[in-house]
């Protein structure tokens, strides 16, 4: 029981549920093509304070912020794919996956805007904020990794996933950035404004972007 409880802290719930299925071992290397929404959330300005405060303080602050972000993701039916330094990758599947992802991002943004400034010590004051990239489209879901190493990562990959991460990279503090294609899918439900064209890695043409306001 103790080992299982520890495992649950490190392995996504979707993977654990999948491991209980009879076809688990025979389908380790199978994958699935699906329509879904991917969201990358970065805690802005956090890297800068790591140079000035103890490691334990950094981890405690980051875990506290991650907990708040994850709660909003789960509330909208998303699941956390992975933690990436001071960023989170989340995937939303099923009905209204795009709307639920944007709702989660807006909820996190609103929640953190009401958070008080954090005294990180050594005279460093940190105001929590996020930058978000969201993209929706076709992607491959499956176990990615090395059979030789016997280490796999149940995740999603594809151009639409890479683009979501690039969008997060150009987002500034407080921004939720989407593409023009996603904008046309979301404009009936959310207020958005043009955010300009950007030359993004592995994209031949500049990408038109929009910011979700509310």
N, C-alpha and C positions, 0 to 999 in steps of 0.2 A: 504493500500500500504506500509506504514511504517513497519507494522508487517511482511508482506511478505518479504520485503527487509532484515529485521533482520533475519528471518527464513532462508533465502538463505545463510547467513553467517555461519550458524551452521549445516545445513543439506545438504548432498551431492546432486548434481544436478540429479543424476540417481534416487534417491529416490523421489525427487520432481516431476520428469517426471512420475514416476510410480504412484504417488498419484493422478494424473489427469485421470488415466484409470478407467473405470467403474468397473472393476473387483478387484479394489484395496482392499476394505474391506473384500471381500470373500476369498482373497488369501494371507492374512497377514502371515499365518503360513505355506504356501507352500514353497517348496524349489526346487532348480534346480541343477542337476549334470552337470558340464561343464568342458571342457579343457581350461585352462587359465594359465597365468604366474603371479606370485606374486613377488614383489620386496620390500625389506626392506632397507631403507636408513637411516643411523645414522650419525649425525654430530659429528665427532670425537673430543674428548678433550673438548667438550663444558661444560660437567658437572663440570670439574675442576675449571672453571672461575666463576661458580655460588657462590663459597665460598668467592670470593674476590670483587665482584661488586654488586651494587644495583639491586634489583629485576626488576625494570623498564628497566634498561640497558640490563639485561639478556633477557627479553622478546622482546625488540626492536631488538637486535642482532639476536635472533633466528628467529623471524618473517621475518626479511630481508633475511636470508639464506633460510628459507622455501619457500619464494616467488620465489626465483631463481630456486630451485629444482622443485617446482610444475609446473612452466612454461615449463620445459623440459619434464615432465611427460605428461602434456596436449598436448604438441606439437607432441608426439608420440601416441596420442590416448588412453592414460591410464587415469585412474581416481584414485584420492586419496581416499583410503578406510578410513584411520584415521590418526590422529597425535598422536604419542605415546611419550610424553616427548620431547626428542630431536631427535626423529626418525619419519619416515614416512612409512606407509604401502600403497603400490599402487598395483592396479590390472590392467592387460592388457588382453583384450578379443578379439575375432575375428581373422581375418586372420593375420598371421605372428606375433602373440602376443609375442612370445619369442624374435624375432629379434627386435621388437619395444621396448621391455623392456630393452634389452641390449643397444640399441642405446640411450635410455633415460639416462641410467646410465653413459655411456661414455660421453655424452654431459654434464651432471652435473659435472662429474669429470674434464673435460677439462675446463669448465666454471669457476669452483672454483679455479683451478690451476692458473688462470690468475688474480684472485682477490687479491688485496693488503692485507697486514696484517691489522688486526683490533685492534685498541687501545681500550681495554676494560676498561681502567682506572686503577688506583692504581698500575701502572707499569706492568700490565698484557697485553701481546701482543698475539693475537689469530690469527692463520693462518687457514682459513677455509679449511676443508677436509672432505671427507665422507668415510664410509665403507659400502659396499653393499652386500646383499645376494639375489640371484635370483634363483627361482625354477619354473619349469613348469610341469603341470600334471593335474590330475583329482581332483576336489574340489567341495564342496557343496556351493551354493550361496543361500542366503535367509535372512529372518529377524530373527535374533537371539536375545533373550532377555526374558523378563518376562511380561506375559499378566497381572499379578496381579499389577505389578508396572506401567504397561502401558508405558513401555519404551523398544524400540527395536533398534537393530543396523543392518542395511542392510550391510552384509559383506560376506566374504568367509571363510570357515573353512575346515580342513582336514589335513592329514599327509603331503601333499605336501606344504601346507601353513606353518605348523610348521617347516618343514625342511628349508624353505627359511629364517625363522627367526633365526634358529640355525646357518645357513651359515653366516648370517650377524654378529652373535656373535663371530665367529672365524676370521672374516675379520679384517685386520689391516687398518690403515689410507691409503686411496688411492686404496684399493683393491676392486675388483668386483668378488665375489666368486660364483661358480656354481658347480653342481655335475657332475660326470662322464657321467651320462645319458644325462644331458642337454648339456654337452660338445659335445657329438656325434651329437646332433641336430644342434649345433651352429658353429661347427668347419669349415664349408664351408664358412661361412660369416664373422667369427671373428677370430682374432689371440688369442690363449689361451696358457697357460703353466701350467704344473702340480703344484699343491699346497700342495700335501701330503695327508695322511690319518688322519682323526680325529674321535675320539669317541664322538658321539653326543647324547644328551639326547633322550631317547626312541628309540634309534637305537641299535639293537643287535650287528651288525657288524660295524667296522669302515667304514666311508664314504670316498671314494676317491673324492678329490676336485680339481678344476682347477680355475685359475685366468684368467679373460678376460683382455687382454692387450690392444687390439685395434680392 
